[in-house]
Amino acid sequence: MKLEYALDKYITPLIDEYIHGFRPTLLRGRNEDYLFPGMRSGAKGKVSFSGQITKRVLKLTGLRITAHQFRHAAGAIILQEQPGNYELVRQILGHRSLSTTIRCYIWLKNIQAHQIYQKIIRKRLDIEPENDK
């Protein structure tokens, strides 16, 4: 599924810097349209690219996170802000089926239900609320 999105104005200069400053070196004189060209002709491979992202994030932050985990983080962030909006997550992540999205993120419902329950109990017991959302 082809995903296309408009970019916020703060992202465009970063992409321009990459395209004009770094990408020509990666192309090695070839004339290709790939945003992330591979060592030979064609685009950089998914496995190679994911590994490079993981290594770079680990070096900069000390956290080991894969490209696929970034996708899960995006879905979780959306559902924290908009509980139950699986259709939005499906569209952003490009899942073909809503059932796939629900299956991947249903565990968040348990966390959200527990947080709601805690708020109800604290209110009934007149306990100071914690920093809940």
N, C-alpha and C positions, 0 to 999 in steps of 0.2 A: 504494500500500500504506500503510495507516494504521499508524504506529508509536507505541506508547505505552510509557512507562517510568516506574517509580517514581523519585522524585528523592531524592538524599541530603539530609539535614537542613540542610546548609550552603547548599544551592541555594535552598531554599524561601523564606528571608527576602529573597533578592535578587529573586526573582520577585514576591513580595508587594510589595516596595518599588516595583518597576516598575509593577505593576498599580494600586496605589493612588496612587502619586506622579506617574507620567508618562503612563500610558495614558489617563486621563480627558482630558488635553489633546489627545492624538492623536485621540480619538474625536470631538472638536468637537461635543459635545452629542448625538451619535448613540447609539443603543442597539444595539450589535453585539457578538457573542461573539468576534470575532477578537482574538488576542493582540497582533498587530501590524497595526492598522488602516491602511488606505490614506488618501490625501488625500480621496477621495470614498468612496462606499459600497463595502464589501468589504474584503478583506485587502490588505495591502501587496503589490505585485507582486514576483515572485521576482527579476527583474533589478534593480529599484530597491533592494530590500532587500540583495541581494548587494553591489551597488555601495556602499551605505552602510556595510556591514560592512568592506569592503575599505578605504575611506577612513578609517574610524575606527581600524582596526588600524595602518594606515600612519602616521597622525598620532601614535598613542601609542607605537609601537615602532620605526618606521622600516622595517618589513617590509611588503612588498606580498604579501598572501595573500587569495585569494578564498574565498568560502563553500565552493565545491566543493573547494578545496585543503584546507580543514579536514577534509572527509570523508576525503580521501586520507591526511592525517596520522593520523586516528583508525585507519584500517585498518592503516597501517604500525606504529603504536604497539602495537596488539594483536598483530600478527604478530612483532614484536620480542620480546614477552613470551611468546608462545605460537606458535612457528614451526609453520607448516602448518595452523593452525586457521582455515581459510578459511570454515568453516561459521559460526563465531562472528562473523567480519567480515561475512558475508552477512546474518546476522540483525540486527546492529547498524545496518548501512547500508541495510537494506531491499531488497537486490538480490533479484529474483525467481529468478534462476538462479545456482547455485554456479559455473558455468562463467564467468559475468561477473566474479565476484569473483576467481577464480583468474587470469583473463586480465589483470585490473587490477593484481594484486599479485605475480605470479609472479617479477618482477624481483628481489624481496626475497630469493628463494631463492638467487640467484647471490651476493648480498652475504653471506648467512649461510653459504653453502658456502665462500666465500673466507675468512671469519673462522674457521671450523672448521679449514680447511686450515692457516691460519697458526698456530693453536694447536698443531696436531699437529707441524708443522715446528719450532716453537720448543721444544717438549717434547723432540723427538728431538735437537736441537742443544744442549739444556740452556741456552737463552737465557731471560733474565728475561721473564716474561709482561707484556704491556702491559695497560692497563686495558680488557680485553675483557669482554664479557658471555657 
